[in-house]
Amino acid sequence: MNRSTIILLSVLGAFVLAILWGVGAYNRLVSLSEGTESQWANVQSAYQRRADLIPNLVSTVKGYADFEQETLKGVIEARSKATSVQVNADDLTPEKVAAFQKAQNELKGALSRLLVSVERYPDLKANQNFLALQSQLEGTENRINVERDRFNEQVRTYNSSVKRIPTSIVAALGGFESRGYFEAEVEAQEAPEVSFE
């Protein structure tokens, strides 16, 4: 073989290896993207479970005629708002995840106010249906937290791959963009004041 043939084969070999690497990097990004979308579906499923429990909880509480109607109305409105905020799994921008999270946090706050109000109704607190729903709601809140943590971990892995060189070149060419995380509320950053007076 002459020298020009060896150079040509070397260049061709390097080109083939670069193409194979690019295809591998692209396929890895696709898998990671699918992983974040799948985990987003798990997050939405956990939130949907909470939304599905709320009508039963509200119905149980409504049975107590003198219960604060404004509190119940707040829960119903917050549920409606939270279920109306939809984020497409392939468009998980930080802004859209934050809007989704804000609506869910409003619902969580309304539920917290409802459960605090229940303390003034001993018969309701002893109602078996209410106790079962309250237990299911607590378990659902735990599931939501677990699914959000798993989602954030999946997004971290995906975002790291999208931003690392040289995979970032393939990501830019393939249209892969960073995804948003669930973040703590601003209020959660401050320690609550506790007073025993």
C-alpha positions as CSV (number, residue, x, y, z in Angstrom):
1,M,0.0,0.0,0.0
2,N,1.2,3.4,-0.8
3,R,1.3,6.3,1.6
4,S,-1.8,8.1,0.2
5,T,-3.9,5.0,0.6
6,I,-2.9,4.7,4.3
7,I,-3.8,8.3,4.9
8,L,-7.1,8.0,3.1
9,L,-8.0,4.8,5.1
10,S,-6.9,6.5,8.4
11,V,-9.1,9.6,7.6
12,L,-12.0,7.3,6.6
13,G,-11.6,5.2,9.8
14,A,-11.5,8.3,12.0
15,F,-14.7,9.6,10.2
16,V,-16.5,6.3,10.7
17,L,-15.5,6.3,14.4
18,A,-16.7,9.9,14.8
19,I,-20.0,9.0,13.2
20,L,-20.4,5.9,15.5
21,W,-19.6,8.0,18.5
22,G,-22.2,10.6,17.5
23,V,-24.9,8.0,16.9
24,G,-24.1,6.5,20.4
25,A,-24.2,10.0,22.0
26,Y,-27.5,10.8,20.3
27,N,-29.0,7.5,21.4
28,R,-27.9,8.0,25.0
29,L,-29.5,11.5,24.9
30,V,-32.7,10.0,23.6
31,S,-32.8,7.4,26.4
32,L,-32.1,10.0,29.0
33,S,-34.8,12.3,27.5
34,E,-37.3,9.4,27.6
35,G,-36.3,8.7,31.2
36,T,-37.2,12.3,32.2
37,E,-40.5,12.1,30.4
38,S,-41.3,8.8,32.0
39,Q,-40.5,10.1,35.4
40,W,-42.5,13.2,34.7
41,A,-45.5,10.9,34.0
42,N,-44.9,9.3,37.5
43,V,-44.9,12.8,39.1
44,Q,-48.2,13.7,37.3
45,S,-49.7,10.4,38.4
46,A,-48.9,11.0,42.0
47,Y,-50.4,14.5,41.8
48,Q,-53.4,13.1,40.0
49,R,-53.9,10.6,42.9
50,R,-54.1,13.6,45.3
51,A,-56.5,15.4,43.0
52,D,-58.7,12.2,42.9
53,L,-58.8,11.9,46.7
54,I,-59.9,15.5,47.3
55,P,-63.5,15.2,46.1
56,N,-64.0,12.3,48.5
57,L,-62.4,14.3,51.3
58,V,-64.5,17.3,50.6
59,S,-67.7,15.2,50.5
60,T,-66.9,13.6,53.8
61,V,-66.2,17.0,55.4
62,K,-69.3,18.6,53.8
63,G,-71.4,16.3,55.9
64,Y,-70.7,18.5,58.9
65,A,-73.1,21.3,58.2
66,D,-71.3,24.0,60.3
67,F,-67.9,23.3,58.7
68,E,-66.3,26.4,57.3
69,Q,-67.6,26.6,53.7
70,E,-64.9,29.1,52.7
71,T,-62.2,26.6,53.5
72,L,-64.0,23.9,51.4
73,K,-64.4,26.4,48.6
74,G,-60.7,27.2,48.7
75,V,-59.8,23.6,48.4
76,I,-62.1,23.0,45.4
77,E,-60.8,26.1,43.6
78,A,-57.2,25.2,44.3
79,R,-57.8,21.7,43.0
80,S,-59.4,23.1,39.8
81,K,-56.5,25.4,39.2
82,A,-53.9,22.7,39.9
83,T,-55.5,20.2,37.5
84,S,-55.8,22.8,34.8
85,V,-52.0,23.5,34.7
86,Q,-50.7,21.0,32.2
87,V,-47.0,20.6,31.2
88,N,-46.1,18.5,28.2
89,A,-43.4,16.0,29.1
90,D,-41.2,17.0,26.1
91,D,-41.4,20.7,27.0
92,L,-40.2,20.7,30.6
93,T,-38.7,24.1,30.7
94,P,-37.8,25.6,34.1
95,E,-40.6,28.1,33.8
96,K,-43.3,25.5,33.0
97,V,-42.2,23.2,35.8
98,A,-42.3,26.2,38.2
99,A,-45.8,27.1,37.1
100,F,-46.9,23.5,37.6
101,Q,-45.3,23.5,41.0
102,K,-46.8,26.8,42.0
103,A,-50.4,25.5,41.3
104,Q,-49.7,22.3,43.2
105,N,-48.3,24.2,46.2
106,E,-51.5,26.3,46.3
107,L,-53.5,23.1,46.4
108,K,-51.2,21.8,49.2
109,G,-51.7,25.0,51.2
110,A,-55.5,24.8,50.8
111,L,-55.5,21.2,52.0
112,S,-53.3,22.1,55.0
113,R,-55.8,24.8,55.9
114,L,-58.6,22.3,55.6
115,L,-56.8,19.8,57.9
116,V,-56.1,22.5,60.4
117,S,-59.8,23.5,60.4
118,V,-60.8,19.8,61.1
119,E,-59.1,20.0,64.5
120,R,-62.2,22.0,65.7
121,Y,-64.5,19.1,64.9
122,P,-64.0,16.1,67.1
123,D,-66.7,14.1,65.5
124,L,-65.2,14.6,62.1
125,K,-61.7,13.8,63.4
126,A,-63.2,10.4,64.6
127,N,-65.0,9.6,61.4
128,Q,-63.6,6.5,59.9
129,N,-64.0,7.7,56.3
130,F,-62.2,10.9,57.1
131,L,-59.4,9.1,58.9
132,A,-58.9,6.7,56.0
133,L,-58.9,9.6,53.5
134,Q,-56.5,11.6,55.6
135,S,-54.2,8.6,55.8
136,Q,-54.4,8.1,52.0
137,L,-53.7,11.8,51.5
138,E,-50.6,11.6,53.7
139,G,-49.3,8.6,51.9
140,T,-49.9,10.4,48.6
141,E,-47.9,13.4,49.7
142,N,-45.1,11.1,50.5
143,R,-45.3,9.5,47.1
144,I,-45.3,13.0,45.5
145,N,-42.1,13.8,47.3
146,V,-40.5,10.6,46.3
147,E,-41.5,11.0,42.6
148,R,-40.3,14.6,42.6
149,D,-36.9,13.6,44.0
150,R,-36.6,10.8,41.4
151,F,-37.6,13.3,38.7
152,N,-35.0,15.8,39.8
153,E,-32.3,13.0,39.8
154,Q,-33.3,12.0,36.3
155,V,-33.2,15.6,35.1
156,R,-29.8,16.1,36.7
157,T,-28.4,13.1,34.7
158,Y,-30.1,14.3,31.5
159,N,-29.0,18.0,31.9
160,S,-25.4,16.9,32.7
161,S,-25.2,14.9,29.5
162,V,-26.7,17.8,27.5
163,K,-24.2,20.3,28.9
164,R,-21.0,18.1,28.8
165,I,-18.5,18.5,26.0
166,P,-18.4,16.8,23.4
167,T,-22.0,15.5,23.9
168,S,-23.2,19.1,24.0
169,I,-22.4,19.3,20.3
170,V,-24.7,16.4,19.5
171,A,-27.3,17.8,21.9
172,A,-27.3,21.1,20.1
173,L,-27.6,19.5,16.7
174,G,-30.3,17.1,17.9
175,G,-32.4,19.8,19.6
176,F,-31.9,18.5,23.2
177,E,-32.4,21.3,25.8
178,S,-32.0,21.5,29.5
179,R,-35.0,20.6,31.6
180,G,-36.4,22.3,34.7
181,Y,-36.2,20.9,38.3
182,F,-38.7,21.0,41.1
183,E,-37.4,23.5,43.6
184,A,-38.2,24.4,47.2
185,E,-40.6,27.2,47.7
186,V,-39.1,30.5,48.8
187,E,-40.9,30.2,52.1
188,A,-39.3,26.9,52.7
189,Q,-35.9,28.5,52.8
190,E,-36.7,30.3,56.1
191,A,-36.8,28.4,59.4
192,P,-40.2,28.7,61.0
193,E,-40.5,30.5,64.3
194,V,-41.4,28.3,67.2
195,S,-42.8,29.9,70.4
196,F,-43.8,28.1,73.6
197,E,-45.4,31.1,75.3
